[in-house]
């Protein structure tokens, strides 16, 4: 049987080579089966707006349970096994012979053959977090084979299966619902708010150079209207819309498939969520109204393009969606929002343009930083460098300094505004020349809220300056972290002779857990690290023989504060 399977695999690899030369099968011509043997009910859709990224697959509900069999959607071989404490957790990648890769994430267990391969590699490398690429002949599966079981590993907030389909050659992620998978959806998307934006300092919206957010009300099952009359615009203007979609059998507010904007019967904007490259995903912070996200906890999608926005999802984009109104006219506009099943919602609204209305020009405070240039800033104890194309648009950069408080050993440096997104990390350098040698190696630059550290950056010394990189504007200061992590028993007793595992809670209140390792009688053992639950778990895997043993766990934080825990147990 193994011989026949390997022979079939060799033949199918030849087919895969042909596809790589002549092109992959179109999605409509694939014959994938669903990855779970239950009706597909979705908690998340493809392209949904997440924190700093688009959702790259679909989230399939598992009835609140772990341990449902995950099946191969088509013949193929395991091309990647990745395990991380956060993110996708335990994830499996299968390359198929039609030019696609299927991805299964947040898993609990792998098939025995995969699990054996994984644990051998983890012990060989003495690491829990691994990213492995098996040879094509090692782990081959047929359509319908059980390859894993669902779980809640990584950054998952509830049991489910995260499922993706990628282009095998480019790794571009493609909407799985284009491949014939069906999740019942008979409901039109919901429209919440209309947003109108001034796109330069001279644009006027109802007499102000400020964003106008207008609540939307439902007129019929699929038609919406605005709650405001007499909208008057002048100058360079952009529009945006706040929307979500709900599928049948689930309360989750999901992302929509496509958004269109017609202005005076001309299509000026359209995007859809067929697919994207991972290199694009952080541009979500340019597609969405990031200021509204941070300030009001909503995620409007802009129907115009910032100068440094490299997204490829746009089908139609006239003048980058940035419209100049410089006459006295009446205008009609319509938004059309669809889910992938074609359920449609429409918002119609009218407005006027009037260039005769003038208001005093408001000059923005701060130093002009252009998006396509290197920008540098220096003050008494701080310097910053922002590389070209790190910003999505030009900004008037602002900075102020506040007196440090609480546990800070520096001033509070207010670096621009947290409501302004940044694409690539900028460099921070904070001078700290009066720190004694004892505390020098324990100093870290941290992002602050209300004067207290909420997250710390990987920090290093260069002469008398602390240096770090960050992708978030906001308040920063220097903190001394001299407190070691804590380790507490969770599921542990002296007699573990019939136990399947032992587990521990690890926490670090400031710079964060950096390394973790455990030894039994001096030999390294595998610990699964669940970052969200702060849990280290050893599943007894046959490496520890019957008898009395001594366990030692060692945990360090980012500045190498170390905690050790020694315990005796019987197996």
C-alpha positions as CSV (number, residue, x, y, z in Angstrom):
1,X,0.0,0.0,0.0
2,X,2.8,2.4,0.9
3,X,4.5,1.5,-2.4
4,X,1.4,2.2,-4.4
5,X,0.9,5.5,-2.6
6,X,4.5,6.6,-3.3
7,X,4.1,5.6,-7.0
8,X,0.9,7.6,-7.2
9,X,2.7,10.5,-5.5
10,X,5.5,10.4,-8.2
11,X,2.9,10.5,-10.9
12,X,1.1,13.4,-9.3
13,X,4.3,15.4,-8.8
14,X,4.7,15.1,-12.6
15,X,1.2,16.5,-13.0
16,X,2.1,19.3,-10.6
17,X,5.2,20.1,-12.7
18,X,2.9,20.4,-15.8
19,X,0.6,22.8,-14.0
20,X,3.6,24.9,-12.9
21,X,4.6,25.2,-16.6
22,X,1.2,25.6,-18.2
23,X,-0.8,27.3,-15.4
24,X,-3.0,26.2,-12.5
25,X,-6.5,25.0,-12.6
26,X,-9.0,27.9,-12.3
27,X,-10.9,27.9,-9.0
28,X,-14.2,27.0,-10.7
29,X,-12.6,23.8,-12.1
30,X,-11.2,22.5,-8.8
31,X,-13.1,19.7,-7.0
32,X,-12.1,20.4,-3.4
33,X,-14.2,19.0,-0.6
34,X,-14.8,20.8,2.7
35,X,-12.2,20.6,5.4
36,X,-14.7,19.6,8.1
37,X,-17.5,17.1,8.0
38,X,-20.1,19.5,9.4
39,X,-22.1,22.3,7.7
40,X,-19.9,25.3,7.2
41,X,-20.9,28.2,9.5
42,X,-18.4,31.1,9.5
43,X,-17.2,33.3,12.3
44,X,-14.9,35.2,9.9
45,X,-14.8,35.9,6.2
46,X,-12.0,36.4,3.7
47,X,-10.5,40.0,3.6
48,X,-12.2,41.0,6.9
49,X,-10.6,44.0,8.6
50,X,-8.4,42.8,11.5
51,X,-5.7,44.6,13.5
52,X,-2.9,45.6,11.1
53,X,-3.9,42.9,8.5
54,X,-6.6,41.5,6.3
55,X,-8.1,38.2,7.4
56,X,-6.4,35.7,5.0
57,X,-8.9,32.9,5.1
58,X,-12.3,31.9,6.5
59,X,-12.9,31.0,10.1
60,X,-15.1,27.9,10.4
61,X,-17.1,27.4,13.6
62,X,-16.7,24.1,15.4
63,X,-19.7,24.3,17.7
64,X,-17.5,25.6,20.5
65,X,-15.6,22.4,20.6
66,X,-12.1,21.2,20.0
67,X,-11.2,17.8,18.5
68,X,-13.2,17.7,15.3
69,X,-11.5,15.8,12.4
70,X,-9.8,18.0,9.8
71,X,-9.7,16.4,6.4
72,X,-7.5,17.0,3.3
73,X,-9.6,18.8,0.7
74,X,-7.7,17.1,-2.2
75,X,-4.7,14.8,-2.7
76,X,-1.4,16.3,-1.8
77,X,1.6,16.3,0.4
78,X,2.5,18.2,3.6
79,X,4.8,21.0,2.5
80,X,5.0,22.9,5.8
81,X,4.3,22.4,9.5
82,X,4.5,25.5,11.6
83,X,4.1,25.8,15.4
84,X,4.1,29.2,17.2
85,X,3.0,30.3,20.7
86,X,0.7,32.9,19.1
87,X,-0.5,33.7,15.5
88,X,-1.7,30.5,13.8
89,X,-0.6,28.3,16.6
90,X,-0.3,24.8,15.2
91,X,-0.7,25.0,11.5
92,X,-0.5,22.6,8.6
93,X,0.1,23.3,4.9
94,X,-0.7,20.8,2.1
95,X,0.4,21.4,-1.5
96,X,-2.0,20.0,-4.0
97,X,-1.4,18.9,-7.6
98,X,-3.6,21.5,-9.2
99,X,-1.5,24.5,-8.2
100,X,-2.9,25.4,-4.8
101,X,-2.0,25.1,-1.2
102,X,-4.5,24.5,1.6
103,X,-3.8,25.8,5.1
104,X,-5.3,24.6,8.4
105,X,-4.6,26.7,11.5
106,X,-5.3,26.8,15.3
107,X,-5.1,23.0,15.4
108,X,-5.0,20.9,18.5
109,X,-3.4,17.7,17.2
110,X,-1.8,16.5,14.0
111,X,-2.2,13.1,12.4
112,X,0.2,10.6,14.0
113,X,2.7,10.6,11.2
114,X,2.8,14.4,11.2
115,X,3.0,14.5,15.0
116,X,5.9,12.0,15.0
117,X,7.8,14.0,12.4
118,X,7.1,17.3,14.3
119,X,8.2,16.0,17.7
120,X,11.4,14.5,16.3
121,X,12.3,17.9,14.8
122,X,11.4,19.8,18.0
123,X,13.6,17.6,20.1
124,X,16.4,17.7,17.6
125,X,16.3,21.5,17.6
126,X,15.3,21.8,21.3
127,X,12.6,24.3,20.3
128,X,8.8,24.3,20.6
129,X,8.3,27.0,17.9
130,X,9.4,25.6,14.6
131,X,8.8,26.2,10.9
132,X,9.4,23.0,9.0
133,X,9.4,22.1,5.3
134,X,9.2,18.3,4.9
135,X,10.4,16.6,1.7
136,X,7.6,15.9,-0.8
137,X,7.8,12.1,-0.2
138,X,7.6,12.2,3.6
139,X,3.9,13.0,4.4
140,X,1.5,12.2,1.5
141,X,-2.3,12.3,2.0
142,X,-5.3,11.5,-0.2
143,X,-8.5,13.5,-0.5
144,X,-10.7,12.9,2.5
145,X,-7.9,11.7,4.8
146,X,-7.9,13.0,8.4
147,X,-4.8,15.1,8.8
148,X,-5.5,16.9,12.1
149,X,-8.0,17.8,14.7
150,X,-9.4,21.3,15.4
151,X,-8.3,23.3,18.4
152,X,-7.8,26.8,19.8
153,X,-4.0,27.2,19.6
154,X,-2.1,30.4,18.9
155,X,-4.0,33.7,19.0
156,X,-7.4,32.1,18.5
157,X,-10.0,33.5,20.9
158,X,-12.4,30.5,20.6
159,X,-12.2,27.0,19.1
160,X,-12.5,27.1,15.3
161,X,-10.7,26.2,12.1
162,X,-8.9,28.9,10.2
163,X,-8.8,27.7,6.6
164,X,-6.9,29.2,3.6
165,X,-6.2,28.5,0.0
166,X,-3.0,29.9,-1.6
167,X,-1.5,30.0,-5.0
168,X,1.3,27.4,-4.7
169,X,3.7,29.4,-6.8
170,X,3.2,32.9,-5.4
171,X,1.7,32.1,-2.0
172,X,-1.0,34.7,-2.8
173,X,-4.1,34.0,-0.6
174,X,-7.3,33.5,-2.5
175,X,-10.9,33.7,-1.2
176,X,-11.8,30.1,-0.3
177,X,-15.5,30.8,-1.2
178,X,-14.5,31.1,-4.8
179,X,-13.8,27.4,-4.8
180,X,-17.3,26.2,-4.3
181,X,-17.4,25.9,-0.5
182,X,-20.8,27.0,0.7
183,X,-21.8,28.8,3.9
184,X,-25.5,29.7,4.0
185,X,-25.9,33.4,3.5
186,X,-29.2,35.0,2.5
187,X,-28.8,38.3,4.3
188,X,-27.7,41.6,2.7
189,X,-24.8,43.5,4.2
190,X,-25.5,46.2,6.8
191,X,-24.4,49.9,6.2
192,X,-23.8,51.9,9.4
193,X,-22.2,55.3,8.5
194,X,-21.3,57.5,5.6
195,X,-18.0,59.4,5.9
196,X,-16.9,62.4,3.9
197,X,-13.3,63.5,4.1
198,X,-11.4,66.7,3.3
199,X,-8.3,65.6,1.5
200,X,-6.3,68.8,1.8
201,X,-6.2,71.9,4.1
202,X,-8.5,73.9,1.7
203,X,-11.3,71.4,1.2
204,X,-14.6,72.4,2.9
205,X,-17.4,70.1,4.2
206,X,-20.4,72.0,5.5
207,X,-18.2,75.0,6.3
208,X,-15.4,73.0,8.0
209,X,-12.1,71.4,7.1
210,X,-13.0,68.3,9.0
211,X,-14.4,64.8,8.5
212,X,-18.2,64.5,8.4
213,X,-19.7,61.2,9.7
214,X,-23.3,60.7,8.9
215,X,-25.4,57.9,10.5
216,X,-27.4,55.8,8.0
217,X,-30.9,54.4,8.4
218,X,-32.5,51.4,6.8
219,X,-35.3,52.2,4.3
220,X,-36.0,48.7,3.0
221,X,-34.4,45.3,3.5
222,X,-31.5,46.3,1.1
223,X,-31.8,50.1,0.8
224,X,-30.3,52.7,3.1
225,X,-30.6,56.5,3.2
226,X,-28.7,59.1,5.2
227,X,-30.1,61.1,8.2
228,X,-28.9,64.5,6.9
229,X,-29.8,67.0,4.3
230,X,-27.9,70.0,2.8
231,X,-24.4,68.5,2.5
232,X,-22.3,71.1,0.8
233,X,-18.7,70.3,-0.4
234,X,-15.9,72.2,-2.0
235,X,-12.4,71.2,-3.0
236,X,-10.6,67.9,-2.8
237,X,-13.0,65.3,-1.2
238,X,-13.0,61.6,-0.5
239,X,-15.8,59.3,0.7
240,X,-15.9,56.2,2.9
241,X,-18.4,53.8,4.3
242,X,-18.8,51.7,7.5
243,X,-20.2,48.3,6.7
244,X,-20.4,44.6,7.8
245,X,-22.0,41.4,6.7
246,X,-23.8,38.7,8.7
247,X,-24.2,35.1,7.5
248,X,-27.1,32.8,8.4
249,X,-26.8,30.7,11.6
250,X,-24.1,33.0,13.2
251,X,-24.2,36.4,14.9
252,X,-20.7,37.4,13.9
253,X,-20.2,40.7,12.1
254,X,-18.1,39.8,9.1
255,X,-16.4,41.6,6.3
256,X,-18.1,42.3,3.0
257,X,-16.9,41.1,-0.5
258,X,-17.2,44.2,-2.6
259,X,-17.8,48.0,-2.4
260,X,-18.7,50.2,-5.3
261,X,-19.3,54.0,-5.4
262,X,-21.1,55.7,-8.3
263,X,-21.0,59.5,-8.5
264,X,-23.4,61.1,-10.9
265,X,-23.9,57.7,-12.7
266,X,-20.2,57.2,-13.1
267,X,-18.4,54.3,-11.3
268,X,-15.5,56.0,-9.6
269,X,-14.5,53.3,-7.1
270,X,-14.7,49.5,-6.8
271,X,-12.8,46.9,-4.8
272,X,-13.4,43.2,-4.2
273,X,-11.9,40.6,-2.0
274,X,-10.8,37.9,-4.4
275,X,-7.2,37.7,-3.1
276,X,-4.1,39.5,-2.0
277,X,-0.4,39.0,-1.3
278,X,0.9,38.9,2.3
279,X,3.2,41.8,1.4
280,X,0.1,44.0,1.0
281,X,-1.7,43.1,4.2
282,X,-0.5,45.9,6.4
283,X,-1.9,48.4,3.9
284,X,-5.2,47.7,5.6
285,X,-4.3,50.7,7.7
286,X,-4.5,52.9,4.6
287,X,-7.8,51.3,3.3
288,X,-9.6,51.8,6.6
289,X,-10.1,55.1,8.4
290,X,-7.4,54.4,11.1
291,X,-8.3,57.6,13.0
292,X,-11.9,56.4,13.4
293,X,-10.7,53.0,14.4
294,X,-8.5,54.4,17.2
295,X,-10.8,57.2,18.3
296,X,-14.3,55.7,17.9
297,X,-13.7,51.9,17.6
298,X,-15.2,51.7,14.2
299,X,-13.6,50.7,10.9
300,X,-14.9,52.7,7.9
301,X,-13.4,51.7,4.6
302,X,-12.2,54.6,2.5
303,X,-13.2,54.9,-1.2
304,X,-10.1,56.7,-2.1
305,X,-6.4,55.8,-2.2
306,X,-3.6,57.4,-0.1
307,X,-0.4,58.2,-2.1
308,X,1.5,55.4,-0.5
309,X,-1.0,52.6,-0.7
310,X,0.1,49.6,-2.7
311,X,-3.0,47.5,-2.5
312,X,-4.0,45.5,-5.5
313,X,-7.6,44.9,-4.6
314,X,-8.9,47.9,-6.6
315,X,-10.9,47.1,-9.7
316,X,-11.9,50.7,-10.5
317,X,-10.3,53.8,-9.1
318,X,-10.8,57.1,-11.0
319,X,-8.4,59.8,-9.9
320,X,-7.5,57.5,-6.9
321,X,-11.1,58.2,-5.7
322,X,-10.0,61.8,-4.8
323,X,-12.6,64.1,-6.4
324,X,-12.3,67.8,-6.9
325,X,-15.5,69.8,-6.5
326,X,-15.1,73.4,-7.8
327,X,-18.5,74.4,-9.2
328,X,-22.1,75.0,-8.0
329,X,-23.9,71.8,-8.8
330,X,-26.2,69.1,-7.4
331,X,-24.8,65.6,-7.2
332,X,-26.2,62.1,-6.7
333,X,-24.2,59.2,-5.3
334,X,-24.8,55.5,-4.6
335,X,-22.8,53.0,-2.7
336,X,-23.4,49.3,-3.6
337,X,-22.1,46.7,-1.1
338,X,-22.2,43.0,-1.7
339,X,-21.3,39.7,0.0
340,X,-19.8,36.9,-2.0
341,X,-23.3,35.3,-2.5
342,X,-24.5,38.5,-4.3
343,X,-26.7,39.8,-1.5
344,X,-26.7,43.5,-2.0
345,X,-27.2,46.7,0.1
346,X,-27.4,50.2,-1.4
347,X,-27.0,53.6,0.0
348,X,-28.2,56.6,-2.0
349,X,-27.4,60.2,-1.0
350,X,-27.4,63.7,-2.5
351,X,-25.2,66.6,-1.9
352,X,-24.2,70.0,-3.4
353,X,-20.9,71.4,-4.5
354,X,-20.5,75.2,-4.0
355,X,-17.1,76.9,-4.6
356,X,-18.5,80.3,-3.7
357,X,-18.5,79.5,0.0
358,X,-15.1,80.5,1.5
359,X,-13.9,80.0,5.0
360,X,-10.5,81.1,6.6
361,X,-7.7,78.7,5.7
362,X,-6.5,76.8,8.8
363,X,-2.8,76.3,8.9
364,X,-1.8,73.0,10.4
365,X,0.8,73.0,13.1
366,X,4.0,70.9,13.0
367,X,6.8,70.1,10.7
368,X,5.8,68.7,7.3
369,X,6.9,65.1,6.8
370,X,6.5,63.8,3.3
371,X,5.6,60.2,2.7
372,X,8.2,59.4,0.0
373,X,11.2,61.0,1.8
374,X,13.4,60.1,4.8
375,X,12.2,62.2,7.7
376,X,14.3,63.0,10.8
377,X,13.4,64.7,14.0
378,X,15.7,65.6,17.0
379,X,15.0,67.2,20.3
380,X,17.1,67.4,23.5
381,X,17.0,63.8,24.5
382,X,15.4,62.0,21.6
383,X,15.9,61.5,17.9
384,X,13.7,59.7,15.3
385,X,14.2,58.5,11.8
386,X,11.3,57.6,9.5
387,X,12.4,55.8,6.3
388,X,10.9,56.7,2.9
389,X,7.4,55.2,2.2
390,X,6.8,54.4,5.9
391,X,3.9,56.9,5.9
392,X,0.8,56.5,3.8
393,X,0.5,60.3,3.2
394,X,2.3,63.5,4.1
395,X,1.7,64.5,7.8
396,X,2.3,67.6,9.9
397,X,4.5,65.9,12.5
398,X,4.0,66.9,16.1
399,X,6.0,66.3,19.2
400,X,5.9,67.3,22.8
401,X,7.6,66.2,26.0
402,X,6.0,65.6,29.4
403,X,7.6,65.0,32.8
404,X,8.1,61.3,33.6
405,X,6.1,59.7,36.4
406,X,5.5,56.4,38.1
407,X,8.3,53.9,37.2
408,X,9.7,55.9,34.3
409,X,13.3,57.0,34.4
410,X,12.9,59.3,31.4
411,X,10.6,62.0,30.2
412,X,7.4,61.0,28.3
413,X,8.0,61.5,24.6
414,X,4.7,62.1,22.8
415,X,5.6,61.1,19.2
416,X,2.9,62.4,16.9
417,X,-0.6,60.9,17.3
418,X,-1.6,57.3,17.9
419,X,-4.5,57.9,15.4
420,X,-2.0,58.2,12.5
421,X,-0.9,54.8,11.0
422,X,2.6,54.0,9.9
423,X,3.5,51.2,7.6
424,X,7.2,50.5,8.3
425,X,9.0,50.7,11.6
426,X,10.6,54.0,12.5
427,X,13.7,54.3,14.7
428,X,13.7,55.8,18.2
429,X,16.8,56.9,20.1
430,X,16.5,58.1,23.7
431,X,19.6,59.5,25.4
432,X,20.1,58.1,28.9
433,X,23.6,59.1,30.1
434,X,23.0,59.1,33.9
435,X,21.9,55.5,34.4
436,X,24.1,53.5,36.8
437,X,25.9,50.3,35.6
438,X,23.7,48.1,37.7
439,X,20.5,49.0,35.9
440,X,21.9,49.7,32.5
441,X,21.1,46.3,31.0
442,X,17.6,46.3,32.4
443,X,16.5,49.5,30.6
444,X,13.8,49.2,27.9
445,X,11.9,51.7,25.8
446,X,8.2,51.1,26.2
447,X,4.9,52.3,24.7
448,X,2.9,54.1,27.4
449,X,-0.8,54.7,28.1
450,X,-1.7,57.0,31.0
451,X,2.0,57.1,31.9
452,X,2.3,53.4,32.4
453,X,4.0,50.8,30.2
454,X,1.7,48.7,28.1
455,X,4.2,47.1,25.8
456,X,8.0,47.2,25.5
457,X,10.3,47.2,22.5
458,X,13.4,45.2,21.8
459,X,15.9,47.7,23.0
460,X,19.7,48.0,22.7
461,X,22.4,50.4,23.8
462,X,24.5,52.4,21.4
463,X,27.0,54.4,23.5
464,X,24.7,56.4,25.9
465,X,21.6,56.1,23.8
466,X,18.8,53.5,24.0
467,X,17.6,52.5,20.5
468,X,14.5,50.6,19.3
469,X,12.1,50.4,16.4
470,X,8.3,50.8,16.5
471,X,5.3,50.7,14.1
472,X,3.1,52.8,16.4
473,X,3.0,56.5,17.1
474,X,2.2,57.4,20.6
475,X,3.8,58.1,24.0
476,X,7.2,56.5,24.8
477,X,9.5,56.3,27.8
478,X,12.3,54.3,29.4
479,X,11.5,51.8,32.2
480,X,13.8,49.6,34.3
481,X,12.8,46.0,34.3
482,X,14.5,44.2,37.2
483,X,11.7,41.8,38.1
484,X,12.1,38.2,36.9
485,X,9.1,36.3,35.4
486,X,7.0,34.1,37.6
487,X,6.4,30.4,37.3
488,X,3.5,28.7,39.1
489,X,2.2,25.1,38.9
490,X,-1.1,24.7,37.2
491,X,-1.6,21.0,36.7
492,X,1.2,19.2,38.7
493,X,1.6,16.9,41.6
494,X,4.4,14.7,43.0
495,X,2.7,11.5,41.6
496,X,2.3,11.9,37.8
497,X,2.4,8.2,37.1
498,X,-1.0,8.2,35.4
499,X,-1.1,11.8,34.2
500,X,-1.0,12.7,30.5
501,X,0.6,16.1,31.0
502,X,1.9,18.7,33.5
503,X,1.4,22.4,33.1
504,X,2.6,25.7,34.5
505,X,1.6,29.4,34.4
506,X,4.3,31.8,33.4
507,X,4.0,35.6,33.5
508,X,6.1,38.7,33.0
509,X,4.6,42.0,33.8
510,X,6.9,44.3,31.8
511,X,9.3,43.4,29.0
512,X,7.6,40.0,28.4
513,X,8.6,36.3,28.3
514,X,11.5,35.8,25.9
515,X,12.8,32.2,26.4
516,X,11.5,29.1,28.1
517,X,13.0,25.7,28.5
518,X,12.7,22.7,30.8
519,X,14.9,19.8,31.8
520,X,14.2,16.5,33.4
521,X,17.3,15.0,35.1
522,X,19.3,17.3,32.9
523,X,17.7,16.3,29.6
524,X,15.7,18.8,27.6
525,X,12.0,18.2,27.3
526,X,9.4,19.8,25.1
527,X,7.1,22.5,26.4
528,X,4.1,23.7,24.5
529,X,3.8,27.5,25.1
530,X,0.3,29.0,24.8
531,X,1.0,32.7,25.0
532,X,-2.6,33.9,25.3
533,X,-3.2,31.7,28.3
534,X,0.4,32.1,29.7
535,X,0.7,28.4,29.9
536,X,3.6,26.0,29.5
537,X,2.6,22.3,29.1
538,X,4.6,19.1,28.7
539,X,2.6,16.3,27.2
540,X,4.2,13.0,28.3
541,X,5.6,11.6,25.1
542,X,7.5,8.6,26.2
543,X,10.8,10.4,26.7
544,X,10.5,10.3,30.5
545,X,10.8,6.8,31.9
546,X,9.1,5.4,35.1
547,X,10.7,6.4,38.3
548,X,11.6,9.5,40.4
549,X,12.8,12.6,38.5
550,X,13.8,16.2,39.0
551,X,12.3,18.9,36.8
552,X,13.8,22.3,36.2
553,X,12.1,25.1,34.3
554,X,14.0,28.2,33.2
555,X,12.2,31.3,31.9
556,X,13.8,34.6,30.9
557,X,12.3,38.0,29.9
558,X,13.6,40.4,27.2
559,X,16.3,41.9,29.5
560,X,17.4,38.5,30.7
561,X,15.9,38.5,34.1
562,X,15.7,34.8,34.9
563,X,13.4,32.6,37.0
564,X,14.0,28.9,37.8
565,X,11.7,26.4,39.3
566,X,12.8,23.0,40.5
567,X,10.4,20.2,41.4
568,X,10.5,16.5,42.0
569,X,8.0,14.0,40.7
570,X,7.3,10.4,40.1
571,X,6.4,9.0,36.7
